[in-house]
Amino acid sequence: MTNNDIVPGFDDEKDESLKIKLQKIPEVEGCLVLYLTGYIDTYNSNYFQKRVAKAIEAGFIRLIFQCGGLNYVSSTGIGSFTAFLKSVKPRGGDLVLLEIQPKVYEVFQLLGFSQFFNIKDNLDDSIDFFRTGSSTEKVSVFPKIFACPICSKKLKAVKSGRFRCSECKTILAIDNSGQVFLG
C-alpha cells in the first residue's frame, strides 16, 4: 500500500531530507501513523507542513508521528507540530509523538513545548491513547496553573481563550482541555 493509496496525492512532492511513510490504523477512525526519517528544519518545514495538511484534509485527525528516525528538529519544525495540533484539536483530533530521540526532545523542552504534546514510547500505547478517546476530557481543567512557555512565569487561567503573559507580554491561548498555545 503506497502513501498515495492512503492519502491521494501525498507523494506528489518529495524531499530527500525528510522521508515520510504512512500507515493507516484501521481500528481507530481517522488515525494515521507518519514514519519520519531525516530532519525538519527551516528549509523543509514547509514541505512537511503541506504533506501533513494533505493528510488532515483527507480526514486523518488522530496523528501519530513516529520520530525514531528523526535526528534533528529545528524550532521551525516544532512550530509545524504546533500548527498540526491547532489544526486537528478543533476537529476532535490530537497528535502523539513517538520514540523521540533525546536530542530532538531537548529542543521541545528548551522551547517549552514538551508539555503540549502527548509523548509515547511505543505504537501500542499511542493507539490505545486514541482508542480510549482522547476527546473524553476530565470534568474541568480550570482554573489551571501553568508556566508561560516563553518566560516560565507561573500563570493562572480561569477559562479557555486568549490572554497575555503578565511578565513577558507574550500572547497565549488556552483551549478547553487546558492545552496552552502561543498566539
Disulfide bonds with the S-S distance in Angstrom:
none
